[in-house]
Amino acid sequence: MSTTISVIGVGYLGAVHAASMAELGHDVIGLDVDADRVAALNDGRAPFHEPGFEQILRRGLQADRLRFTTDYADLADVEVHFLGLGTPQRTDGNGADLSYLRAAADSLREVLPARGGAPTLVVGKSTVPVGTARTLAEQLGAVQGVHLIWNPEFLREGFAVKDTLAPDRLVYGVADPEDHEATEAAAGRLDAVYAQILERGTTRLVMGFEAAELVKASANAFLATKISFINAISEICEATGADVTDVARAIGMDDRIGPKFLRAGVGFGGGCLPKDIRAFMASAEDLGVGESLAFLREVDAINGRRRTRVVELAVELLGAETTSGLRGRRITVLGAAFKPDSDDVRDSPALEVACRLREAGAQVRITDPEALAGAARRAPGLETEQDTDQALRGAELVLLLTEWGQYKELDPARTRELVEVPRIIDGRNVLEPRQWREAGWEFRALGRP
Ligand SMILES: NC(=O)c1ccc[n+]([C@@H]2O[C@H](COP(=O)([O-])OP(=O)(O)OC[C@H]3O[C@@H](n4cnc5c(N)ncnc54)[C@H](O)[C@@H]3O)[C@@H](O)[C@H]2O)c1
């Protein structure tokens, strides 16, 4: 059965969600305040790189099940509204900036009465500090017939379509899980939207608002901690001559630990993990239990130190004493996105390292298959080069900082022909050191001898 759906805020999360809901057969309208983004989406052009997204976007548009608008008045008849607004880090501290979510909720509240009390469901998907859903529920619940469910999103950029259409689990946060009647009425409406996903046996977990908000914050805190854990071990390896990839491989075989998120390297970035762990810490402080998450400060610090370590290695490899010795040296950075298969450069380790080297006076050239436009917007003045061979030409030092498939597959002998001096730092531990050394490269990696 098809439902009329809106998705408010069609960024990485919202645009994929809107197209995915159309793919499930619903009648979907995406809304954003960014008119250029809305125009691109209505033209079937993806405003960001996400595998498989453009196909489902076009399919939805062609089937007349999907369209985009900037006008809240177009949402008057919608039965289920999803909130996909950004919740970035505040500029004045660690907490989340909820102003976009609040502004959208205010605009939505204006159009909700148009349904004259007919059941309307609002579903929050953004990542928010604990307590946000309850406040919003009070604000929106004042409108007759409106209910709120907090349904955090766990998609990974690069796998966003698959993760939206085939999630590991669905979490429904409700005002009062003990109020079975109200819960079932609201959850039943969301079940109808996700019917095809639920029919495949996907687990749906119903809990209170606060637990649902904490599921998302805790999941990201755990993942960030796992990455920083292996990066801390990487620092110990550097002090002892051990190889962190040996350690990670062996501990990952213990199924209580598992191999995922154990790749030591230049650390995490993007629009989620860094701001989410900081917002989680700020939230704990506000709740008077700051000590409980004090360890996340160290998780964040370890992550930041890995970026510094790459700069130190560059100084060392180029035979300089300090960063001032980098002046005029030609450095090529492979990768600008925070991870492969994405063009997202928000808090990207690769981009930050490139910028730091350039600030030190190095002649930095950065390349990336998808993220150069974003990199140029964020770091104007940084020399960008789309073609990998061209980017490598004449380099005195190469840094691999985003593990795109094509960089992992670089042939050391052929690459040597392009550069001026064969020196490379593998910031993601994806290259085979022996192969590169045998081809004449001075090879360094994080946490490896
Ligand atoms: N990107 C991810 O991989 C991911 C994964 C899981 C959860 N999340 C969470 O999802 C939320 C959105 O993240 P994102 O990466 O899509 O952010 P984004 O910045 O790409 O998208 C947010 C969109 O909201 C729009 N917007 C701002 N104010 C608006 C308003 N008043 N009305 C309508 N639209 C408005 C912006 O123009 C923008 O297009 C965040 O809370 C994030 O933490 C993101």
PDBQT file of the ligand as one rigid body, heavy atoms in Angstrom, charges set to zero:
ROOT
HETATM    1  N1  LIG A 501      25.415  11.594   5.999  1.00  0.00    +0.000 N 
HETATM    2  C1  LIG A 501      25.336  10.442   6.632  1.00  0.00    +0.000 C 
HETATM    3  O1  LIG A 501      26.023   9.464   6.296  1.00  0.00    +0.000 OA
HETATM    4  C2  LIG A 501      24.397  10.275   7.814  1.00  0.00    +0.000 A 
HETATM    5  C3  LIG A 501      24.183   8.976   8.317  1.00  0.00    +0.000 A 
HETATM    6  C4  LIG A 501      23.339   8.821   9.422  1.00  0.00    +0.000 A 
HETATM    7  C5  LIG A 501      22.775   9.938  10.014  1.00  0.00    +0.000 A 
HETATM    8  N2  LIG A 501      23.037  11.176   9.508  1.00  0.00    +0.000 N 
HETATM    9  C6  LIG A 501      22.410  12.332  10.165  1.00  0.00    +0.000 C 
HETATM   10  O2  LIG A 501      21.422  12.830   9.290  1.00  0.00    +0.000 OA
HETATM   11  C7  LIG A 501      21.292  14.236   9.423  1.00  0.00    +0.000 C 
HETATM   12  C8  LIG A 501      21.486  14.886   8.063  1.00  0.00    +0.000 C 
HETATM   13  O3  LIG A 501      22.809  14.640   7.624  1.00  0.00    +0.000 OA
HETATM   14  P1  LIG A 501      23.283  14.940   6.146  1.00  0.00    +0.000 P 
HETATM   15  O4  LIG A 501      24.659  14.389   6.040  1.00  0.00    +0.000 OA
HETATM   16  O5  LIG A 501      22.232  14.493   5.205  1.00  0.00    +0.000 OA
HETATM   17  O6  LIG A 501      23.315  16.553   6.207  1.00  0.00    +0.000 OA
HETATM   18  P2  LIG A 501      23.284  17.580   4.981  1.00  0.00    +0.000 P 
HETATM   19  O7  LIG A 501      23.847  18.839   5.508  1.00  0.00    +0.000 OA
HETATM   20  O8  LIG A 501      23.868  16.930   3.776  1.00  0.00    +0.000 OA
HETATM   21  O9  LIG A 501      21.716  17.790   4.688  1.00  0.00    +0.000 OA
HETATM   22  C9  LIG A 501      20.872  18.618   5.420  1.00  0.00    +0.000 C 
HETATM   23  C10 LIG A 501      19.908  19.321   4.437  1.00  0.00    +0.000 C 
HETATM   24  O10 LIG A 501      18.914  20.039   5.187  1.00  0.00    +0.000 OA
HETATM   25  C11 LIG A 501      18.610  21.230   4.454  1.00  0.00    +0.000 C 
HETATM   26  N3  LIG A 501      17.926  22.207   5.329  1.00  0.00    +0.000 N 
HETATM   27  C12 LIG A 501      18.455  23.073   6.220  1.00  0.00    +0.000 A 
HETATM   28  N4  LIG A 501      17.493  23.784   6.814  1.00  0.00    +0.000 NA
HETATM   29  C13 LIG A 501      16.308  23.383   6.282  1.00  0.00    +0.000 A 
HETATM   30  C14 LIG A 501      14.948  23.725   6.517  1.00  0.00    +0.000 A 
HETATM   31  N5  LIG A 501      14.602  24.644   7.423  1.00  0.00    +0.000 N 
HETATM   32  N6  LIG A 501      13.997  23.105   5.787  1.00  0.00    +0.000 NA
HETATM   33  C15 LIG A 501      14.335  22.171   4.877  1.00  0.00    +0.000 A 
HETATM   34  N7  LIG A 501      15.603  21.789   4.630  1.00  0.00    +0.000 NA
HETATM   35  C16 LIG A 501      16.586  22.376   5.322  1.00  0.00    +0.000 A 
HETATM   36  C17 LIG A 501      19.969  21.682   3.960  1.00  0.00    +0.000 C 
HETATM   37  O11 LIG A 501      19.848  22.607   2.904  1.00  0.00    +0.000 OA
HETATM   38  C18 LIG A 501      20.608  20.348   3.554  1.00  0.00    +0.000 C 
HETATM   39  O12 LIG A 501      20.371  20.038   2.186  1.00  0.00    +0.000 OA
HETATM   40  C19 LIG A 501      22.337  14.636  10.469  1.00  0.00    +0.000 C 
HETATM   41  O13 LIG A 501      21.733  14.667  11.731  1.00  0.00    +0.000 OA
HETATM   42  C20 LIG A 501      23.333  13.516  10.407  1.00  0.00    +0.000 C 
HETATM   43  O14 LIG A 501      24.061  13.369  11.577  1.00  0.00    +0.000 OA
HETATM   44  C21 LIG A 501      23.807  11.368   8.407  1.00  0.00    +0.000 A 
ENDROOT
TORSDOF 0
